[in-house]
Amino acid sequence: MRRRVRCAAGNRRPSAAMGGTSMSENKTAQEARIADRGRYADGRTRQIAVADDDGTPLLIIEPITVGALEWQPADNSADSPIRLSRFAYLHRDGADMVLSTPRSRVTAVIRDERVAAFIAGLGVARRPTTLAALSRLSAEACLRLADALRAVHLVTGAEPDCEEDDTIPQTWEFHDLLLHERSRRPKVGAINEPPRFGIVPEHQEPEWDLQAGELALPAVDLRAVAAADPPYGQVVLSRESHRDYSGPELALKQLAVLLARSLGPIERDALPGTGTDIMWSRPYASAGALFETDVVVIAHRVTGLAQGAYLYRPGAHALRPLEGDPASIDGLLFDASQATAAGIQRPQALLVMAARFPDLAIKYDGIAYSLMLKNAGWIQAAIQGAATAMGLGSVPIGTGDAVAFELATGLDRYRHGSTGEIAISVPRVQPS
């Protein structure tokens, strides 16, 4: 078992010659420099301010999740070496510069540009007081900043076995931990606040009409298809990932059936208070029933369909050709082959989930992207279940290229970007 090492060590304080207040400053005055900026009715801390020697705010520490600020200040007499956490990041929020980390439920709002210089100096391990000249802050102010930042895990000790390395496994990368922690903690006001940007998302009825230039797919009788299906339990037990793309072409009728039964609109009774008798749903779950995710067909070997990118429109049961770079289309197919260890064989078709990000983000603040990934997973499950029932091969893909998808389709990746892929194939007929 690894020995847990305390990162903050030492009791040395700067002398008066180092700048700032003298060592004789009384404890009450010193503590006032890190002060509560407000409390809830029950006395819990709402905000913490770190002040300069003259009382000017340097840094404001605020909670970003539901609940009060958990504040356990460090020993502000320590001048042991510290460095910036490997999970800390600096970004702009409106007119504020904000230092955050997925390790903490708070964020640090920078109120003085000298603090940015102090933080910049922590790319390598340094004693806080040695940053006084770089930041133009007093040694005492540097110690107060270090104490506050250490208390909320924005900085850590410099020892090889410091608390951060002992607590967080090295397998956690920055972006993974950020998405995980931010999407698993409710942000302040994320669910029950008024709609973001003053927009109330509405359930959209499918667009039924065929538009100019679209390809109408063969009609599908879903009741007849379902009646001919094997039992659900058998489908579940038969599900497997199929990575052999050497079989025959995918028939356009097969593609039409797969899309209709996986993604097609379903009429359901409306929820009370909606002012309508029916509502349109889908065969899979979707956060807020907004169904913001479309499916784009990247066709390779589909009978009667040229290689290219096509947006599936469930209401019209049609494919809308998308204008994009042919080389990028082939690149998406090649990447799917590489991701599924299929060598140079391309899948007969690649189905890409493409989410309309703003449609979901206006309702779910702080968790929208996490919900989109869940929605993509539910769509993959629906497609793979349908493919299994139809005797088609399928394999969900764990990687993707949002930029290549944008080039291949012409869809803006910030407004209609890819969130998941699943390859579709036709198994080879085995000799009897």
C-alpha positions as CSV (number, residue, x, y, z in Angstrom):
1,M,0.0,0.0,0.0
2,R,1.3,3.4,-0.9
3,R,2.1,5.7,2.0
4,R,0.0,8.8,2.1
5,V,2.2,11.9,2.2
6,R,1.0,15.3,3.5
7,C,1.9,17.8,0.8
8,A,1.8,21.0,2.9
9,A,4.8,21.1,5.1
10,G,7.0,23.7,6.9
11,N,6.3,26.6,9.2
12,R,8.5,29.3,7.7
13,R,6.9,32.7,7.2
14,P,8.5,35.6,5.2
15,S,10.3,38.3,7.0
16,A,9.4,41.9,6.8
17,A,12.2,42.4,4.3
18,M,10.4,40.2,1.8
19,G,7.6,42.7,1.5
20,G,4.0,42.8,2.8
21,T,3.0,42.9,6.5
22,S,5.3,42.0,9.3
23,M,5.4,38.7,11.2
24,S,3.9,40.5,14.2
25,E,0.5,41.0,12.4
26,N,-2.1,39.6,14.7
27,K,-4.1,36.5,13.8
28,T,-7.4,38.2,13.6
29,A,-6.2,40.7,11.0
30,Q,-4.5,37.9,9.0
31,E,-7.6,35.7,8.9
32,A,-9.7,38.7,7.8
33,R,-7.8,38.7,4.5
34,I,-9.5,35.3,3.7
35,A,-13.1,36.2,4.6
36,D,-16.6,35.0,4.0
37,R,-18.4,37.1,1.4
38,G,-21.8,35.9,2.4
39,R,-23.6,33.1,4.2
40,Y,-26.8,31.2,3.7
41,A,-29.6,31.5,6.3
42,D,-28.3,28.5,8.2
43,G,-24.8,30.0,8.5
44,R,-23.1,27.9,5.8
45,T,-20.5,29.7,3.7
46,R,-21.6,31.0,0.3
47,Q,-18.5,32.7,-1.0
48,I,-14.9,33.3,0.1
49,A,-12.8,36.3,-0.8
50,V,-9.0,36.4,-0.7
51,A,-7.8,40.0,-0.3
52,D,-4.6,41.9,-0.8
53,D,-2.9,43.6,2.1
54,D,-5.0,46.7,1.7
55,G,-8.3,44.7,1.5
56,T,-8.7,44.8,-2.3
57,P,-10.2,41.5,-3.5
58,L,-7.7,39.3,-5.4
59,L,-9.7,36.1,-5.8
60,I,-13.3,35.1,-5.1
61,I,-14.1,31.4,-4.5
62,E,-17.6,30.4,-5.4
63,P,-19.6,27.2,-5.4
64,I,-20.6,25.9,-8.9
65,T,-22.8,23.0,-7.7
66,V,-25.9,22.7,-5.6
67,G,-25.1,23.3,-1.9
68,A,-22.8,25.5,0.1
69,L,-19.1,26.1,-0.2
70,E,-17.1,23.4,1.6
71,W,-14.2,25.4,3.0
72,Q,-11.3,24.0,5.0
73,P,-8.5,26.6,4.7
74,A,-4.9,25.4,4.9
75,D,-2.3,26.5,7.4
76,N,-1.4,29.9,6.0
77,S,2.0,29.8,7.7
78,A,3.3,27.2,5.3
79,D,5.7,28.2,2.5
80,S,6.3,24.7,1.1
81,P,6.7,24.3,-2.7
82,I,3.4,24.0,-4.7
83,R,2.5,23.6,-8.3
84,L,-0.7,24.0,-10.4
85,S,-2.9,20.9,-10.4
86,R,-2.7,18.8,-13.6
87,F,-6.5,19.2,-13.7
88,A,-6.7,23.0,-13.3
89,Y,-7.7,25.1,-16.3
90,L,-8.1,28.9,-16.8
91,H,-10.9,30.2,-19.0
92,R,-13.0,33.3,-19.6
93,D,-16.6,33.4,-18.3
94,G,-18.2,36.7,-19.5
95,A,-15.9,39.4,-18.3
96,D,-14.3,37.2,-15.6
97,M,-11.2,35.0,-15.8
98,V,-11.9,31.8,-13.9
99,L,-9.6,29.1,-12.6
100,S,-11.4,25.8,-12.2
101,T,-10.7,22.1,-11.6
102,P,-13.0,19.0,-11.8
103,R,-11.6,18.0,-8.5
104,S,-13.5,20.7,-6.7
105,R,-17.1,21.9,-6.5
106,V,-15.9,25.5,-6.5
107,T,-14.4,27.9,-9.0
108,A,-11.9,30.8,-8.4
109,V,-12.8,34.1,-10.0
110,I,-9.7,36.2,-10.6
111,R,-10.3,39.9,-9.6
112,D,-6.7,41.1,-10.1
113,E,-4.4,40.6,-13.0
114,R,-1.5,40.0,-10.6
115,V,-3.2,36.7,-9.6
116,A,-2.9,35.5,-13.2
117,A,0.9,36.1,-13.0
118,F,1.0,34.2,-9.7
119,I,-0.8,31.2,-11.3
120,A,1.4,31.3,-14.4
121,G,4.4,30.9,-12.2
122,L,3.1,27.6,-10.8
123,G,3.7,25.6,-14.0
124,V,6.7,24.3,-12.1
125,A,7.0,23.7,-8.3
126,R,7.8,26.9,-6.4
127,R,7.5,28.3,-2.9
128,P,4.6,30.8,-2.9
129,T,6.8,33.6,-1.5
130,T,9.2,33.3,-4.4
131,L,6.4,34.5,-6.7
132,A,6.2,37.9,-5.1
133,A,8.4,39.6,-7.6
134,L,6.8,38.0,-10.6
135,S,3.3,38.8,-9.5
136,R,4.0,42.2,-7.8
137,L,2.2,40.9,-4.8
138,S,3.5,40.9,-1.2
139,A,4.9,37.6,0.2
140,E,2.0,37.5,2.6
141,A,-0.6,37.9,-0.2
142,C,1.2,35.1,-2.1
143,L,0.8,32.9,1.0
144,R,-2.9,33.7,1.3
145,L,-3.4,32.8,-2.4
146,A,-1.5,29.6,-2.0
147,D,-3.6,28.6,1.0
148,A,-6.9,29.3,-0.7
149,L,-5.9,27.5,-3.9
150,R,-4.6,24.5,-2.0
151,A,-7.7,24.3,0.0
152,V,-9.9,23.9,-3.1
153,H,-7.4,21.6,-5.0
154,L,-6.4,24.1,-7.6
155,V,-2.8,23.7,-6.5
156,T,-1.1,20.7,-5.0
157,G,2.2,19.9,-3.3
158,A,5.3,19.2,-5.3
159,E,6.3,15.9,-3.7
160,P,6.1,12.8,-6.0
161,D,3.5,11.2,-3.7
162,C,1.5,14.3,-3.0
163,E,-2.2,14.2,-2.1
164,E,-3.4,14.6,-5.7
165,D,-1.3,11.7,-7.1
166,D,-2.3,9.6,-4.2
167,T,-6.0,10.3,-4.6
168,I,-6.6,10.4,-8.3
169,P,-5.3,7.4,-10.4
170,Q,-2.9,8.3,-13.2
171,T,-5.3,6.7,-15.6
172,W,-7.7,9.7,-15.3
173,E,-6.9,12.2,-18.0
174,F,-7.9,15.9,-17.8
175,H,-10.8,15.8,-20.3
176,D,-12.2,12.6,-19.0
177,L,-12.3,13.7,-15.3
178,L,-13.7,17.1,-16.4
179,L,-16.6,15.6,-18.3
180,H,-17.3,13.0,-15.6
181,E,-17.3,15.3,-12.6
182,R,-19.1,18.2,-14.2
183,S,-21.9,16.0,-15.6
184,R,-22.3,14.0,-12.4
185,R,-22.8,17.0,-10.1
186,P,-25.9,19.2,-10.6
187,K,-24.8,22.7,-11.4
188,V,-26.4,25.5,-9.5
189,G,-29.8,26.1,-11.2
190,A,-29.2,23.5,-13.8
191,I,-32.6,21.8,-13.7
192,N,-35.3,24.0,-12.2
193,E,-34.2,27.5,-13.2
194,P,-36.1,29.4,-16.0
195,P,-35.2,28.3,-19.5
196,R,-31.7,29.4,-20.7
197,F,-31.6,32.3,-23.2
198,G,-35.4,32.8,-22.6
199,I,-36.2,29.9,-25.0
200,V,-38.6,27.2,-24.0
201,P,-37.9,24.0,-25.9
202,E,-40.9,22.4,-27.6
203,H,-41.7,18.9,-28.7
204,Q,-41.4,19.0,-32.5
205,E,-43.8,17.1,-34.7
206,P,-42.0,15.2,-37.4
207,E,-41.8,16.8,-40.8
208,W,-43.9,14.5,-43.0
209,D,-43.5,16.0,-46.5
210,L,-40.9,14.9,-48.9
211,Q,-38.6,17.8,-49.9
212,A,-37.1,18.5,-53.3
213,G,-34.0,16.5,-54.0
214,E,-34.7,13.9,-51.3
215,L,-34.8,10.2,-51.9
216,A,-38.0,8.5,-50.8
217,L,-37.1,5.1,-49.2
218,P,-39.2,2.0,-49.7
219,A,-42.3,1.9,-47.5
220,V,-42.1,-0.2,-44.4
221,D,-45.0,-2.0,-42.6
222,L,-43.6,-2.0,-39.1
223,R,-46.4,-4.1,-37.7
224,A,-45.7,-6.8,-40.3
225,V,-42.0,-6.6,-39.6
226,A,-42.5,-6.9,-35.9
227,A,-44.8,-9.8,-36.3
228,A,-42.1,-11.7,-38.2
229,D,-39.4,-11.0,-35.7
230,P,-37.8,-13.6,-33.5
231,P,-38.7,-13.3,-29.7
232,Y,-37.1,-10.4,-27.9
233,G,-35.2,-12.7,-25.6
234,Q,-33.7,-14.5,-28.5
235,V,-32.6,-11.2,-30.1
236,V,-30.9,-10.1,-26.9
237,L,-29.0,-13.4,-26.5
238,S,-28.0,-13.3,-30.2
239,R,-26.6,-9.7,-30.2
240,E,-23.0,-9.5,-31.1
241,S,-20.5,-7.1,-32.7
242,H,-19.9,-8.1,-36.3
243,R,-16.6,-6.8,-37.8
244,D,-16.5,-8.7,-41.1
245,Y,-17.5,-6.4,-44.0
246,S,-16.8,-8.9,-46.9
247,G,-20.4,-9.9,-47.3
248,P,-22.8,-8.8,-50.1
249,E,-24.2,-5.3,-50.5
250,L,-26.8,-3.9,-48.2
251,A,-30.1,-3.7,-50.0
252,L,-31.8,-0.3,-50.0
253,K,-35.0,-2.1,-48.6
254,Q,-32.9,-3.5,-45.7
255,L,-31.6,0.0,-44.9
256,A,-35.1,1.4,-45.1
257,V,-36.4,-1.2,-42.6
258,L,-33.5,-0.7,-40.3
259,L,-33.9,3.0,-40.2
260,A,-37.7,3.0,-39.8
261,R,-37.9,0.5,-37.0
262,S,-35.0,2.0,-35.1
263,L,-35.7,5.7,-35.6
264,G,-39.2,6.2,-37.0
265,P,-41.9,8.3,-35.2
266,I,-44.3,6.5,-32.9
267,E,-47.7,7.9,-31.9
268,R,-48.3,7.9,-28.2
269,D,-50.9,9.4,-25.8
270,A,-49.9,13.0,-24.9
271,L,-48.8,13.9,-21.3
272,P,-51.4,15.7,-19.2
273,G,-51.4,19.5,-19.6
274,T,-49.8,19.5,-23.0
275,G,-53.0,20.7,-24.7
276,T,-53.0,17.8,-27.3
277,D,-54.3,14.3,-27.5
278,I,-51.2,12.7,-29.0
279,M,-47.5,13.2,-29.1
280,W,-44.8,11.8,-31.3
281,S,-42.1,9.7,-29.8
282,R,-39.3,7.3,-31.0
283,P,-38.4,3.7,-30.3
284,Y,-35.6,4.9,-27.9
285,A,-35.3,7.2,-24.9
286,S,-34.2,10.8,-25.3
287,A,-33.5,13.4,-22.6
288,G,-36.5,15.7,-22.2
289,A,-38.2,13.9,-25.1
290,L,-36.5,16.4,-27.4
291,F,-35.0,13.9,-29.8
292,E,-32.2,16.3,-30.8
293,T,-30.1,13.6,-32.4
294,D,-30.4,12.8,-36.1
295,V,-28.8,9.9,-38.0
296,V,-26.6,10.4,-41.1
297,V,-26.1,7.4,-43.4
298,I,-22.6,7.2,-44.8
299,A,-23.3,4.8,-47.7
300,H,-20.5,2.6,-49.1
301,R,-22.0,-0.5,-50.7
302,V,-25.8,0.0,-50.6
303,T,-27.7,-1.3,-53.6
304,G,-29.2,1.7,-55.5
305,L,-27.5,4.3,-53.4
306,A,-24.3,6.1,-54.5
307,Q,-21.5,6.4,-52.0
308,G,-22.1,9.5,-50.0
309,A,-23.6,11.1,-46.9
310,Y,-27.4,11.2,-46.4
311,L,-29.5,12.7,-43.6
312,Y,-32.3,10.4,-42.6
313,R,-35.7,12.2,-42.1
314,P,-37.9,9.9,-40.1
315,G,-41.2,11.7,-40.7
316,A,-40.9,11.6,-44.4
317,H,-38.9,8.3,-44.3
318,A,-36.5,9.8,-46.8
319,L,-32.8,10.5,-47.3
320,R,-31.5,14.0,-47.9
321,P,-28.2,14.1,-49.8
322,L,-25.6,16.2,-48.0
323,E,-22.9,18.1,-49.8
324,G,-19.4,17.3,-48.5
325,D,-15.9,16.3,-49.4
326,P,-15.8,12.8,-51.0
327,A,-12.3,12.1,-49.6
328,S,-13.6,12.8,-46.1
329,I,-16.5,10.4,-46.7
330,D,-14.1,7.7,-47.6
331,G,-12.0,8.8,-44.6
332,L,-14.9,8.2,-42.2
333,L,-15.4,4.7,-43.7
334,F,-11.7,3.9,-43.4
335,D,-11.6,5.1,-39.8
336,A,-14.5,2.8,-39.0
337,S,-12.6,-0.1,-40.5
338,Q,-9.5,0.7,-38.4
339,A,-11.6,1.2,-35.3
340,T,-13.1,-2.3,-35.7
341,A,-9.9,-4.0,-36.8
342,A,-11.4,-4.8,-40.2
343,G,-8.3,-4.0,-42.1
344,I,-8.9,-2.3,-45.4
345,Q,-12.6,-3.5,-45.7
346,R,-15.1,-0.7,-45.4
347,P,-18.5,-1.4,-43.8
348,Q,-21.5,-1.5,-46.2
349,A,-22.9,1.5,-44.4
350,L,-21.9,3.7,-41.4
351,L,-24.7,5.3,-39.4
352,V,-23.5,8.4,-37.6
353,M,-25.4,10.1,-34.7
354,A,-25.5,13.9,-35.3
355,A,-26.8,16.0,-32.4
356,R,-28.3,19.4,-32.7
357,F,-26.5,20.7,-29.7
358,P,-28.4,24.0,-29.1
359,D,-31.8,22.2,-29.1
360,L,-30.8,20.3,-25.9
361,A,-28.5,22.8,-24.3
362,I,-31.2,25.5,-24.0
363,K,-32.9,23.2,-21.5
364,Y,-30.1,21.5,-19.7
365,D,-27.4,23.8,-18.4
366,G,-24.1,22.1,-17.7
367,I,-25.1,18.5,-18.5
368,A,-26.2,18.8,-22.2
369,Y,-23.3,17.1,-23.7
370,S,-23.4,14.3,-21.2
371,L,-27.0,13.7,-22.1
372,M,-26.2,13.8,-25.8
373,L,-23.7,10.9,-25.3
374,K,-26.4,8.9,-23.4
375,N,-28.9,9.6,-26.2
376,A,-26.3,8.4,-28.8
377,G,-25.9,5.2,-26.8
378,W,-29.6,4.5,-26.7
379,I,-29.8,5.0,-30.5
380,Q,-26.9,2.6,-31.0
381,A,-28.7,0.0,-28.8
382,A,-31.9,0.5,-30.8
383,I,-30.1,0.1,-34.1
384,Q,-28.1,-2.9,-33.0
385,G,-31.2,-4.7,-31.6
386,A,-33.1,-4.1,-34.9
387,A,-30.1,-5.2,-36.9
388,T,-29.8,-8.4,-34.9
389,A,-33.5,-9.2,-35.4
390,M,-33.0,-8.6,-39.2
391,G,-30.0,-10.8,-39.4
392,L,-27.7,-7.9,-40.2
393,G,-24.3,-7.3,-38.8
394,S,-23.6,-4.3,-36.6
395,V,-20.8,-2.9,-34.4
396,P,-20.9,0.3,-32.3
397,I,-17.7,2.3,-32.7
398,G,-16.0,3.9,-29.7
399,T,-14.1,6.6,-31.7
400,G,-15.0,9.2,-34.2
401,D,-13.8,12.4,-35.9
402,A,-16.1,15.4,-35.6
403,V,-14.0,17.5,-38.0
404,A,-14.0,14.8,-40.7
405,F,-17.7,14.4,-40.3
406,E,-18.2,18.2,-40.8
407,L,-16.1,18.0,-44.0
408,A,-17.9,15.0,-45.2
409,T,-21.4,16.3,-44.6
410,G,-21.2,20.1,-44.6
411,L,-22.9,20.1,-41.2
412,D,-21.6,22.6,-38.6
413,R,-20.0,20.5,-35.9
414,Y,-20.9,23.1,-33.2
415,R,-24.6,23.0,-34.1
416,H,-25.1,19.5,-35.7
417,G,-22.0,17.5,-34.7
418,S,-21.3,13.8,-34.6
419,T,-21.7,12.0,-31.2
420,G,-21.5,8.3,-32.1
421,E,-21.2,5.8,-34.9
422,I,-22.3,2.2,-35.7
423,A,-21.2,0.2,-38.7
424,I,-23.8,-1.9,-40.6
425,S,-22.9,-5.0,-42.7
426,V,-24.4,-8.0,-44.3
427,P,-22.9,-11.3,-43.1
428,R,-21.5,-13.7,-45.7
429,V,-23.7,-16.7,-46.5
430,Q,-22.0,-19.6,-44.9
431,P,-21.8,-22.8,-47.0
432,S,-24.1,-25.5,-45.8
